[in-house]
Amino acid sequence: MKKKALLIFHVKDRNELQILLENDPYWYEGLVADCSINEWDPMFGSLQMPRHKLMIKLSKLLNK
């Protein structure tokens, strides 16, 4: 039975993600058989990027 994983990264672009993957030991040791990359933009919840200036300030205070 193949094991699967779902990884979520916050990166500026696809190239940055590719660099992260290429430096991952599972990746460069050939232990990853398949990979698909999908862009995801959460609409709400803790993974949503704050867009309002007040929310940005609050998130910086809460993430210390």
Backbone torsions as a table, in degrees:
resi	resn	phi	psi	omega
1	MET	NA	126.8	178.9
2	LYS	-77.9	138.4	175.3
3	LYS	-87.8	146.9	-179.5
4	LYS	-127.0	158.7	177.8
5	ALA	-144.9	150.7	173.3
6	LEU	-119.6	117.5	-179.2
7	LEU	-114.4	139.1	178.8
8	ILE	-118.7	124.7	179.0
9	PHE	-120.4	144.9	171.4
10	HIS	-107.6	104.6	-177.4
11	VAL	-130.5	161.2	-178.6
12	LYS	-77.9	-28.1	178.8
13	ASP	-160.6	174.5	-177.7
14	ARG	-62.0	-35.6	-179.9
15	ASN	-62.7	-42.8	178.2
16	GLU	-61.8	-40.5	177.7
17	LEU	-64.1	-42.4	-180.0
18	GLN	-61.1	-39.5	178.5
19	ILE	-64.6	-43.1	177.0
20	LEU	-59.6	-45.5	-179.1
21	LEU	-64.0	-42.5	-178.1
22	GLU	-65.5	-23.6	178.7
23	ASN	-94.4	-0.3	178.0
24	ASP	-79.1	130.1	-177.2
25	PRO	-59.1	-35.6	177.6
26	TYR	-63.7	-36.4	-178.1
27	TRP	-70.8	-55.1	-173.7
28	TYR	-76.2	-13.3	173.4
29	GLU	-87.3	1.3	177.0
30	GLY	77.8	21.1	-178.1
31	LEU	-88.4	-6.8	177.3
32	VAL	-98.7	117.0	-176.9
33	ALA	-84.2	-32.1	-174.8
34	ASP	-151.8	148.5	-179.3
35	CYS	-147.5	134.5	171.4
36	SER	-129.1	141.4	-177.7
37	ILE	-116.8	125.6	178.8
38	ASN	-129.6	132.0	176.1
39	GLU	-73.8	140.0	-177.6
40	TRP	-138.6	129.3	-179.6
41	ASP	-121.2	93.1	-178.3
42	PRO	-59.2	137.3	-178.9
43	MET	-87.0	-23.7	-178.8
44	PHE	-158.9	171.1	177.8
45	GLY	98.9	-175.2	-173.8
46	SER	-71.0	-16.7	179.6
47	LEU	-91.5	-6.1	179.9
48	GLN	-70.6	136.8	176.4
49	MET	-79.0	127.2	177.9
50	PRO	-64.4	136.4	-179.8
51	ARG	-111.8	-26.4	-179.3
52	HIS	-84.9	138.5	-175.8
53	LYS	-56.9	-40.1	179.3
54	LEU	-63.2	-41.6	179.3
55	MET	-64.4	-36.4	179.4
56	ILE	-64.4	-44.4	179.6
57	LYS	-63.7	-42.8	179.0
58	LEU	-63.8	-42.4	-178.5
59	SER	-64.9	-35.6	178.1
60	LYS	-66.4	-37.4	178.2
61	LEU	-69.1	-39.7	-175.9
62	LEU	-77.5	-22.6	-176.7
63	ASN	-93.0	12.9	179.3
64	LYS	-69.3	NA	NA
